[in-house]
Amino acid sequence: MRDTSVVGAGRAAERVVTMNDIARQAGVSQSTVSRVLNATSSSIPISDETRERVLEAARRAGYRPNPLARGLRGSRTMLVGVIVREITDPFFAGAIEAVSIEAARRGYNVVLGHAHARADEAIVLRSVLETRHVDAILLLGDMRDQPRLIEDLQGSHVPVVALWQGALHGVPAVSVDNRHGIESALDHLYSLGHRRIAFISGRPLGDIEERQAAYDEWGRRLGLRLPRGYLQRVANDPAAGERALITLLGLSDPPTAIVCSTDQLAIGVLHGAASAGLRVPDDLSVTGFDDLPLSVFAVPSLTTVRMPVREMAARAVEMAIDPPRSPTEPVVEILPPELVVRESTGPPNPTRSGGARPRELGRTTT
């Protein structure tokens, strides 16, 4: 039977390159080519000269392994499956790029699955990725509200590593120190003189839940009385951030500063503040979390907490493709974030002791 386990790297119209082709060019047997290309151990040694001749013939022929055929033979497919929960989130777009770059650096390609923000769809994707014989699976985004998925992954023969999951138990993970990030933003605002600091949170799962908890604990630790309504829970998009701002401005004791659990929410707050006739940071200080590329181009540029996305992606890919052989328990690595101070934060306006309010001539949004 003709071997079709390799394909040429040229035009799609070119014929399939086989191991027989490489064997003829190198002047060796097909079995020798297979052992060299698949790094298969054998009792019959292969000389360095023969190995190099086979590899050179493969390079000249445009050798490229067929991942599915390799998977069927039990070899590494050089594919990493990635299941992303919210592919439309700009943060995860950057995260996918970081994972892809790191995977490529190690000779791997990425197979992407989109769960459409639904964990039950991620279960189906997991099965599809396994049948395509990926060497590992990365989870991007919170899947903790679907315990069946986590149980299936824990029983899977494919190594799984989670990214940006919060305190996910039972699966190796790479996370960021969310508490430290939020505390650094709050400490920054406190040092500027702010005492009425509100928090706009996305849905309370994973990383977002940890950030919200950090806000609550910080206020209790400092003995601050945070008025009712200062914690706003909304969807994670700019429009929701803008609506939350209008709600906060309508309070009897509106805040002088707002911490947002994501940059998307913070950008919405900046837009809402401008529409309401408020100057940032003169009338209101705003911080975000993530350090999206757009944050530096916001008006004013956004003070935010920067996550080490590339470092986290590199560590996750490394853990996935080279997992410990006998782990006593899943490894969870937590990397520190960094506060990036830009133009959206400053001291509270002493002439606005009652907090930020829309100006009479300002236009509020609906």
N, C-alpha and C positions, 0 to 999 in steps of 0.2 A: 504493500500500500504506500502511496506517495505521501511523504512527510510534509505537512503544511504547518509546522509549529513555529516557523519564522516567516516574516513578510519583508519585502523590500521597502526601503525608506524613500524610494523615488516616487514618480507619478503614480496615481491610482491605476492607470492603464497598464503599468508594468506588471509582468508576471510575478507570481509568488516565488520567493527564493527558498529553496529547501536545504535541509542538512546534506542531502546528496550533492547539491551544487557546491557547497562549501567543502565537502570531503574531496571532490574531484579537484578543486582548485588547490587545496592544501596537500593533496597526495596522501591522504590518510583514510581510514575507514569511517563510515557514518557513526559507528558506536563511539569512536574516539572523539569525533566532533560533538556528539551529544554529551559525553562526559566533561569535555572542556567547557562548553557553553553553559551547561547546567551545574557546573562545579560539583559533579557527582564523585564521591570517593570510590576507589576501586583498588583491588589487590594488585592490579597491573599498573605499574607506575607510568606516568606520561612525562617525558623529558621537557625541560623548559623550552628547548628549541622547537619541539613539536607543538607545544601549547601556544607559543607565540605565532607560529605559522598558521595555526587554526584561527586564532584571534585576528590576525592580519587579513586572512581570506574573508572572514566574516565582516570585517570593516569595509573591505573593498566591495563586497557584495551588497552592502547596505543592510546588514543584519539588524533585525529588530524582533525581539521575542513576542510571540502572541500570548498575551496574559492569560486568556482563558485556557489555551492548550497547556500552558505551564501549570496552571492551577489544577487541571485534571490529572497531571502527572505528579502532583504533590510538591512542585517547586514553588518558590516565591513568585508571585505574579507581578511584583513591583507596583501594586496599586493600593492606595489608601482610600477607603470610603469615608465620606464626610456627610453627616446628617445635620442640616442646619434648621433650626426651629423657625426663625423669622428672617428669611432671605431678603426681605425688603428693608430691613433695618440697616441704615448706613454703617453702623458699627460692624455688623456681621459681614458686610461686603468687604471691609478692610481686613477682617479676621480671616475670611476665606482666602484672600490674596496672600496673607502672611503664611498660612498653612501651605498653600500651593507652592510658594517660593521655597519654603523649607523642605517640603517633600521633594521638589525637583532637585534641590541641592544634594539630596541623598539618592538621587536616581529613581524616584518614585513619581507616578502620576496620580492625580486625584479624581475619584469618581464622586460626583456631587449629587446628593439627594435632598430635596426640599420637602419639609414636612408641612408646609402651608400653615404654620402656627398650630398644628394639631398633632399631639403626641401619638394618637392612634394611627395616624398615617405614617408616623416614623416607624412603627412596628412593621408595617408592610415594607418600607424602605430597607429596614435592617435585613429582612429575609431576602430581598432582591440583591442587596450588596453581598450577602454571604454566598448566594448562588453564583455570583460573578467572581467568586474566589478572590476577594480582596485580602490583603495581608493583615489589615487592621481597620478599625472603625473609630472615627473621632465624632463626638457629639458636641455641636456648637449651639449653645442656648439651653435654657432650662427645660428638662424633660421630667422633672420630679413629680408632676401631677399625674403621671401615668406609671404606676408601680409595675404593671405587667411588662412594660417595655424594659424597665430596669432589671426585673427578674430574668427575662429572656436573655438580656445581654450578659448578665452574670453567669448564665449557664452556657453561653456561646463558646465555641472553640476559637473564635476570632478575638484577639486582644482589643479591648475597648478603653479609650481614654476620654474623659469629659473635660470640656473647657467652658468657663463662665457658667457654672451650674450652681454656685453657692455651696452650701454645706451638703453636698450629695454623698451619701454613705454607700459603701459596697462597691464602688467603681473607682479605679485610679483617676485622678483629676489634677488639673492645673488651674489654680484660681488666683485671684488678686485679693489683697488685704482690703476688703471693702470698708471695714470699720476704720482703719487708719486713714483711708482716703477721705471719708466723710468728716472724720474728726479734724483732719488738717484743714479742710475748707471751713468748718465751723470755728476752729481756733483762729484762723486768719480773719474771719469777719468779726469775731469777738475782740481781737487785738486792735481792730480799726475803730471799735467803740459800739458795735451793734449789740443790742440785747434782745430786740424783737426780730427773731429769725424764723421764718417759716420754711416748710419743707414740702416740695411737690414730688410725689412718688409715683412710679409706674406700678403695674400689677405686682402685688407682694409675693413674688416667688424668686428663688435663687439669689443672685447678686442683689437684686432690688430689695428683697426682704432684709438682707444683712445691712444695707445702707440705711433703710428706714429704722431698723433697730438701733443702729449707731446714733442716729439723730435723737431718738427717744432717750437713750442712756446718757448722752452728752448733756442734754438739758437737765436731767435729774441730778447728774453728778455736780453740776455747777449751781444747782438750786434755782434755776430759772423758771419763772412761771410763764409757760407758753400758752397763750390764750386758746380757747376752743376754736377750732377751725384752721389753726396754723398748719396742720397736717392735711394735705390734699392728696387723695389717691385717684389717679386718672389713667387713661390709656397712654402708652408711650409714643406720643407723636406731638409735633409742634402745636397743632390746633388745640389739643388737650391742655398743653402747657399754658397757652394764651387764655383759655377759658378759666383755668385754675387761678391765674393772676387776677382776673376780673373779680372772681369770688373773694380772693384775699383782700383786694382793694375795697371791697364793700363791707369789710368787718369794721366794728366800732373802734378797734385798736389795730389798724393795719400794720404789717411788718415794714421794717426799714431794709431788710435783706431777705433774699430767698435762695435756699440751696435746692438744686434739682438733682434727682437721682440719675439723670442722663443729660447729655448735651442736647438731644432732640427736644426735650421739655424746656431746657434753658433757652434755646433759640426761639421757641414759641413765646416764652416770657419776654424776651427782648423785643420781639415784634409787637406784643400786646402793650408793653410799656410805651413804645414809641407812638402807637395808635392812641393811647390814653393821654398823651402829652407829657409823659414823665421822662426826665433825663436820667440815664444810667451812666455813671453811678451816683450823680448828684442827688437824685431823689430816691433811688432804689439800687441796691447792690444785688448782683446775680452771679451764682456759680453753677457749674455743671459737673458732669462726670463722664469720662471716656476720652476726651480730647480728639473729637472727630476733626478731619481736615478742614471742614467748614468753620470750625470754632474760631480760628484765627482771622477769618474773613467776615465774621459777624460784626455788626456795628452797634455798640463798640465790641472790640475783640473780647472773647469770653474767657474769664478766669475759670479754670476747670481742673479736674483731677486726671492726670494722664496715666493710662495703663500701659505696662510694658508688653504690648501686643505681640511684637515680633519675638521677644524672648519667651513669652508664654507659648506661642505657636511652635517654636523650635523645641522646647522641652516636651511638649505634648507629642510631637511627631517622634521624637527620640524614644519616649516611653512606649509609644504604640508599636513601633517597628522593632524595638529591641527591649521587650519587657523582661523584668527579672524572672529567672527560671523557677525559683521557689519562694515567692513572696509570702510572708507571714500574714500580711494584711495589705489592702490596696494602698498604694502610695498617693498621698495628696500633698502637692507642693503649692505653697502660697507665696506669691511674689509681691514686693512692695510697690505701690503706686507713687506718683509724684505730683504735688500741687504746682500748677503752672499759673502764675499771677499775671493777668493781663489788664485790660482797661475797664472791665465791667464791675469792678469792686473798688470801693473807697469809703471814707468815713461817713457816718450818717449826717444828714443835713441838719444843723442845729436849729434852723428856722422851721423845721417840720417835726416838732416834738410829737405830733400825733401820728407819725408814720407817713408812708407814701400814699397819696391820694391823687386821683385824676384831676388835672387842672380843669377849671371851669370852661376854658376854651378848647380843651382836649377832646378828641373823639374816642369814645369807648367802642369796643368791638362787641359783637353778639355771637 
